[in-house]
Amino acid sequence: MYKKCFKPFLDFGFAFFGLIVLSPLFCIVALGLFFVNNGNIFFLQKRPGIEGKLFTIIKFKTMNDKKDAVGNLLPDAERLTVIGKWIRKASIDELPQLVNVLKGEMSIVGPRPLLPEYLDLYSDFEKRRHEIKPGITGWAQINGRNAIDWETKFRYDVWYVKHLSFGLDFKIIFKTLLKLLKVEDINAANSATIERFNGK
């Protein structure tokens, strides 16, 4: 009952209220990114949602598009802008996904939507993370986020799918807010972004 009825209703209300309350912050961040990214404010990318169906995720663009002499993008760490580092540190880059929640593509709480090319690499167990909508935050995010390995992350994701409830969602949201205040587990060790999943 909660997953099919109350959770979507709460997601929509939370996202709608969040967008209104955070609109001044959105405007400030968007203005800063407009200047450092040559007018490119948002990062848009296809991600798999429930049952692996693709949708376009919306995030604030924290990296520029600078390339080397032969036209290849520079490493992530070199493209991460000063304002982008601050936005990531405060997890503000994730906030535009409230629009995805309003559209019914995401939930406030759920497994994080990963790259489409990972879909063929998942085991049957790992595929269970797509039985529900992906989320802005989730059980894996409050238990290590980018500081844990892929195996552990997927185990947390599937555990959440099996135990989804209002009480668990409330706990995850509360602990997410605490982690944001402490600025924990933003990046993987020795890397600006987490290493890619290779199926192992």
N, C-alpha and C positions, 0 to 999 in steps of 0.2 A: 504493500500500500504506500509506504513512504517513498520508495524508489520511483514508482510510476506516477504518483499523484502529488504528494507534498513537496518532494525534492525539486521538481521542475518549477513549481509555483514559488518556492523560496528562492531558487536560483534567479528567476526573473526579477523578483522584488529586490533582492540584494544587489543585483547588477544595476537595476534602474536607479536605486537610491545611491549606490556608489558612484555612478557616473555624474549625478547631479552634485553630490558633495565634493567630489574630487575635480570638478570642471576647472576651478581656478588653477590647480596644480597642472592639469593637462595643458592648459594654455601656456603656462610658463615653460614647461618642458618642451612643448612643440615649438615655441619661439626659439629656444636655445638650439634645438636640433636643426631647425630650418637654416640657421646660419653656419653651423659646423658641418652639415651634410649636404650643402649646396641645394637646399630646398627639399631634400628627402627626409621626411619626418617619420614615416612608418616603414616597418619591415613586414612584408607580406610573403607568406610561404605556405605551400600545400602541406597539410598534415592529416594523418588518418584519425578519424573520430570513431564513433560507435560502429561496430561491425567492420571496421577498416575503411568506412566511407570517407573519401577525402573532402576536406573543407579548407578554406583559406584562413590561416591564423593571422592575427593582427598584433604586432608588438611595436614598441618604440625602437627606432633604428639606432643602435649603440655603436656600430662600426661603420667606417667610411668605405668607399669602393676603390681605394688606391691600389694600383697594380705595379708589377715590376716591369723591367725593360721589354720583356717579351709578351706582356699582356696578361699575365697571371695575377690573380689577387694575392696581395701580401698576406703573411700569416695573421691569424686572428689578433694576436697580441699587439701587432704593429698597426692594425686598423682600428683598434678600440680607442675611441676619442676620450678626451678628458671628461667631458660631460657624460659620455657613455659609461665610463667607469663608475661615476657617481650614481647614475641611474640604475646600473646593475647592482651596485652595492646596496641600494635601498629597495631593489626589486621593483622599481617603478616601471621598468620596461615591460612588465607583464600586465599592467593595468588596462591597456587597450583591449585585452581579451574579454573584458566585461561586455564589449559589443558582441563577441562570439557567443557569450552566455545569453544575451538578449535574443540572439537569432536562433537559439536552441541547439547550437553546434557544440557547446561546451557546458560544463557545470562549474560551480565554484570549487567543489571538491571532487577529485577523481584522479586517475592516473594521468600523468603529464603526456600530452600528444607529442610523439617523436617523429622522426623522418620517415617518409613513405618507403624508402629503400630498405628499411628494417623489416618490413612486413613479411618478406619471404625468408627471413632469417630466424623468426621466432619458432620456438618449440610449441607443441600443443598447449603446454602449461602456460607459457608466456603469452600466447594468443588470447588468453582469458581476460587480459587487461582491456581488450576491446569489446567486452560484453556490456560495458556501460560507457557513458559519455566521458571524454577526457576532462580534466579539471585544471583550474589555475593553480591550485595547491592540492596536496594529497598526502597520504600516509608516508610515502617515501620521502616527501619534501620535509616533513617534520622529524624524520629519522635519519638525516644525513644529507639529503638533497644531492648535490654534485660531489660530495665528499665520499660517497659510497660507490662500490663497483656495480656493474650492470646486473649480475646475478642477484645481489642483495636487493637492488632496486625493483627488479621484476617480482621477486618474492613478496616484497611489501605491497606492490600493486595488486597482485592476485589475492593477497590476504584481505586487502580492502574490498575487493569485489565480493568476496565471500561473506564479509562481515558488515557490509554497508548498512548504516542506520543513522537516525537523526542524532543520537548521542555521540556517535563516532564522528560525524561531520562537525558537530559543535566543538568537540575536542580538538579536531584538526585545525579548524579556523582559529580557535583561541591560541593554540601552540604556534601557529604560523605567525600570528601577530607578535608573539613573544620573540620568535626568531628574527623577525624583521627589526625589532628594537635592538636586539643583540648583534645583528648583522653576522649571522653564522652560516657556514657551508655554502657560500655563494659560488665559489669556483672549485674546480677539481684541483688536486694538488699539483703545483708546478705548471699550471696551464690556465689560460684565459677562458677557455671553454672546455667542456668535458670531452674526452676522447670518443670517437665514433664506435658504435656497436658493430662487432664483426661476426656475431652469431655464436661466440664462445663465452 
